[in-house]
Amino acid sequence: MKFLRAPFLFNGLTTLHNKTIVVDERGFINDICNFDEVDNLKVQFFDGALCPGFVNTHCHLELSYLKNKIETNTGLDVFIKKVEELRRNFDEERLQAIVDANIEMYNNGIVAVGDICNGDSTFSTKIDSKIIYYNFIEVFAFHPSRAESVFEGAKTLFKNAPSPKSITPHAPYSASDLLLQKINNFALLQKSILTIHNQESKDENLMFQNKQGKVFERLKSFGIETDFWNATGESSLVTTIQKLPNKLPLQLVHNTFTSKADIDFANSYNKNIYWCFCVNANKFIENNMPNINQFITANCAITIGTDSLASNWSLNMLDELKCISNKFEHTKLETQINWATLNGAKYLGFDTILGSIEIGKKPGINFISSIENEQLTKQSTVTKIV
C-alpha cells in the first residue's frame, strides 16, 4: 500500500488540498484521506501537485520515425507533402521508433492514447504496452471511385487491429461523400466513436467555400481528378459534420481556424462533440494556435493530444498544457487537468477506470513539480508515480 500526499490534488474533477491518496499494489485507489488520518511516517510527500495519468486523445504513433526530419513552420500543405515524401515501408528503424515513442509516453505519465493508424506497424507494440490504446483506422479517398476499395482495405485492417477500435475519416478534404456514408454506416453498426482532423489551416475552409486555396491545389498536384466536386459555400466543418452520426462521440482535432459559428453549429448538431487541441503541433506546422477562449466560452468538451513526432518536439502532455498556460494565462490548471485526463477518458470510453482519482479507479498518478499559485511554471515537470 502506498500513501501519497501533496499540497494540491488535481483529481480530474476539482482541486483538493491537504489530502492523502491511498493506492494498493495493483494501482487502484483505496481511499482519499485527510492529512491527520494517516501516520506521517507512512506517507510519501510531493512538493507540488498530484493528478491522474494523462489521456492523449490524438497521436500518430506510426510516424515516430519522422522525428526531427521535417522543418518547422512550413505550413500544412508543405508538411503533408513532406510526410508523403518520407513515408516508407516497415523496417527495423521504424519499429524501434514506435517502441521508443511508446516508452516516452509512458514515462511522461500518459496512461491512454487515441492513436491514428494507416497500417499495422504499431499493433505489436500496443499489445505489449502498459498504455491503453484506442485504435482509429484512418481512411482517405477524395474521389468516390476509390471509396469501395479503400473502405474494404480499412475493414481488413480493422479486423487485425487490437481493440477497442474504429474506422474513421482523415479530414473533410480527403473524404468523398460516398466514403463518409460508408464510415457513418459502419460506425452506427459498431456503435463506435469517431475522430477527424478539422480546420487545421485556413485553406481547408477556402476549398469548401469557393473551391480555392492550397488544400484544393494539393489534391490536384497529387493527380486527383477534382472536376466532379463542387464547393458548398459553407465551412469544411459545417459541410462534413452533417454526413457523420449525430449521437455517437465525435472528436474534432486541431480546430485552428474554427469560428464561433462553426462551434455553435457542431455543438447543436451533436451533443457528444469533443474538441481536441494539439497546440505544439499547430506551432510546429503553421506557427499558429486555436483561439481556445472561444471554446471555453461555448462550454465545449475539450481534450488534449500530442499529435506525432513528425509534428512535435516531444510526446509530453505537460508540454501541451504549459504551451496553453503561456498563451491563455487565465485558464486554470484545474481546468486544463480536466481536459488532459477525465475528458479524454470519457471520449475514449475509459472513464470507468481512468481519468480521475476516485476510489475504485486505477487512473495512474502523476506528480507535477514547481506549481505556483496553482498554476504551471516554465520549470514544471511531470513524473509518473503510479
N, C-alpha and C positions, 0 to 999 in steps of 0.2 A: 504494500500500500504506500502511495506517495501523498504527501501533504504539501501543496504548493500555494504560496502566498505572494501578493504584490499589492502596492498601493492602489492600482487600478485593475479592475477586471472588466474588460470589454467582452461580454459574454455572447455577442452576436445579436442581442436584442436591445440591451441598455448598458449603462455603466454602473458597476458595483464597486464600493470602496471597502477596503479592510476586510476582505473575505479570504478564506482558505478553501482551496479545491481539494477534495479527496478523490484520488484516482486509484483504481485497483490495478493489478498486474497485467490485465488484458487491455487497459486503456479506457475502461468505462468510468464515467463519473458516478461515484457513490454518494457524494454529499457536497454541499457548499455551505461552509460553516462561518460563524463569526470568529474573529481573532481569539477571543477568550475561551472558545470551546475546544481548542486543540493545544496540547503541550508544545511550547515553542521549540523544545529540543527535537521534536519530530518533523518540524517544518523546514522546507527549502524556501528561502526568501529571495525574491527577484526585485531589484530596484528599477521598476518601470511598469510595464503593463503585461498582463496575460490575456490571450484571446484564443478563439477556436482556430483550428487549422484552416488555411486558406482554400477557397474553391475557385479555381481558374477556369472560367467558363468558355474561353476561346483560345485555342492553341493549335499549331500545326507541328506536331512533334516530328513528322517525317521530313520537314525542311531544316532540321537541326544542322545538317551538314553544310548549310549555306551561311553559317555564322562567319561574320567578317568578310564575306565575299561580295557584298553589294554596297555601293556607295550610298550615303545618306542624302536626304533632301533632293532626290531626283524627280519626285512626283510619282503618282501611282502608275501612270502609263509606262514610264521607263522602268519602274520597279517590276511590274508584271512581265514585261518583255525580258528583263534580265533573269527572272526566275525561270521562265520558259527556256531561255538560252542555257541556263546552268543545270536544269534538271537532267539527271542521268539514271541509268539503271541501278538497281540494288547492288551494292558491293560492300566490302568489309568496312571501308571508311564510313559509309553512310550508316551502317548498323551500329558502329561504335559511337557515332554522334548521337544517335537515338538513345542508346543506353546511357551516355553521359548526361544528356539533357533530362532524362527521367530522374537520374540521381540528383541533378542540380535542383529540380523542382521539389523533390522530397526533402532535401537538406534545407531548402528555403521555406519549409513549413507548409507546403501545398499537399493537401490530402485527397483532392478530387480534381479532375480535369475533364472539360468538354473538348474533345480533340477531333480535328478535321482530318479525314482520311481520303486520299485519292488512290491509294493502293494498300497492300497488306504488309508493308515493310515494318510497321510498328507493332504488329499483333503479338509477336513472340515476347517482346519486351513487356508489353502490358499484362500479359498473362501472369508473369512472374513478379510484377511490380507491387510495391506496398501502397501505391497510389491507386485509387478507384478511377477508372476511365469510363466516360460515355463516348462512344464512337459515332461520329457523324460521317456517314458515307456521302461524300460531296460529288455532285454531278453538274456538268455544264454542257450545253448544246444549244447554241443560239438558233440554228436552223432547224425547223420542225422535222426535216427529213432524217435527222440523226437522233431524234428523241427516243425512238423504239430501241435501237441498238445500244445507245448509251444507258438507258434505264435497265435493260436486261443485264448489261455488264455490272451495273450498280447492285442489282439483286444478287448476282453471283458473289460479289464482294461482301454484301450484307450477310449472306449465309455463312461465310467463313469468318466474319468478324466476331470478336468476343462481345458478349452482352454486358450492359444494355447498349442499344444502337438504333440509329435511324438512317433513312435516306433523305438527303436534304439538298436544296439548291445552293449553288455557289454565290450568285449575285443576280440582281434584276437584269443586268445587261448580258448575262450569259445563259439565260434560260428562256426557251420558247414557251409560248402558251401551252403547247401540247406537252412539253416536258413538265411544266408546273402542274398541269392537270394530273399527270401520272404520279408525281410526288404527292399531290394533295390526296388522291385516292388511296395511295399506299399508306400514308400517314393516318388517315381515318381508319383504315383496316387494322393497322397495328396499334392505334391509339398512341402514337409516338410524338415526341417533341421535335421541333424544327429549329434551325438557325440559318441565317443568311447574312452575308456582308451587305451593308446598307450605306449608301450615300457617303462613301469614303473620299470621293472627290467631287468637285462642283460639275465636272464634265459628265458625270453619271446623270445628273438631272438635265443637263443640256441635251443629252441624247433623247430622253423621253419627251422633253418639251418641244424640241424643234429639229430633231434628227441631226444634231451638230455636236461638235466637241471631240476631244481626244479619245474618249472611250469608243465612240462610234467609228472614228477613223482607225482605231486599233483593230476592230473587228474586220474591217476591210483589208487592213495590212496583213492579217492572218489568212487572207484568201477566202473569207467567209462571204457568201452571197447575201446582200442586205436589201435588195430591191423590193422584196416581198413585204418588208417590215415598215410600218407606219408609226410615226410619233403620236403619242396620245395627248400631248398638250398638258399633261399632269407631271408631277414629280415621279421619280422612279419608285419611291415608296408607295405612293397612292395607287400607282398603276399596278404594282406587283402584289401588294398585300391582299388585295381582293381576290386573288387567284389561289390563296392558301387558306387552310382551315381557320375559322374564326373563333374556335373554342379551345383548340389544343395549344399548349405553351409554345410560343414563338419568340426567339431571341434575335434582335436586330443588332448587328455588330458594327462598331465604329461610329456611325451617325455624325460624322464630322460636319456635314453640310445639310443637316436636318433642320427644318424650320418649325416654328411653333404650330403652324397649320398642319404639318406632317405629323407632329406628335399627337395633336388632338384627334386627327383622323385615325391614326393607328390605335390609340387607346380606346376610341369609341368602337372600332371595328372588332377588336379582340381584347377582352378583359384579361387575358393571360400573356400580355406582351412584356418582355424583358428587354432592357436597353443595355447593351454591353459596351464598355469603354476600354480600349487598349491604347491609352494615351501616349505611351512611349513609342509605340509603333506609328501613331499619327505624326509624332515629332520626327521620327526616323525617316518616314517616307515623304510626307507632304510639308513637314515643318509647320504643322497646324494642329489645332486641338478643337474638339467639340465644345459648344457652349453648355457645359454641364448644368449651369444655374437654371437654364430654362427647363431642363428635365426635372430638376428638384422642385421648381415652382409648379410643374404639372403633376407632381406626386407620382412620378414614374418609378417602376420597379427597376432598379439599376443593379447591374452585375459588373464584374471586372475580369478582364483577360490580359494575357501577356502577348498574344499573337505568337509569332515564331522567332527563332533566332536568325532567320533571314531578314527580319524587320525590327529587331530589338537587340539591345546590348546584353540582356540577361532574361532569364525566366524567373523573375522575382516579383511577387505580388506587392511586397512592401515598396519596391521601387515605383510601381504604378501609383500607389497611394501617396508617396512622397511627391511625385510629379503633380498629382491632383491638388495636394495641400499647398504646393508652391504657387499654382496658378489660381486656385479657388480657395484662398486662405481662410474664408469664413465657414467652410464646410467642416463640421465637427468630425473628429476622428471616430467617435462612436458611430456616426452615420456611415463613414467610409468602411469601417469594420463590418457593419451590417451588409453592405454591398459585396464585400470580398469574402463573406462567409455564408450567412444564412440565406440571403437572396439567391446566391449561386446554387446552394444546396437545394433550395425549393425548386428552382428552374430545372435542375438535372434530376430531380426526384429522389435526392439523397437525404432530405431533411429529417427523416425519422431517426437517423443515426449520426449525421454530420451537421455542421453549420452553426451550432450554438452549444455553449457549455451549460447543459442541463442534466439533471440526474437521469441516468439510464442511457445516455448517449455516449458514443465513442468518437468525439469530434477531432481528436488531436489537440494539442495545446502548444501555442507559440508564445515566446517571450519577446516583447518589443522593448528595446532599450532607449534611453535618452528621450524620455517623454517630458515635455514642459507644458504646463497649463493644459494638460490633457490633449496635447497636440504633438504631431511628429516634428522632429527637427532634422537638420541635414545629417546629424550624427546617428540617427536612429538605425538600428539593425534588427534583424529577426533571427531568433534561434529556436529550432524545434526542440521542445521539452518532452512531449509525449507523442 
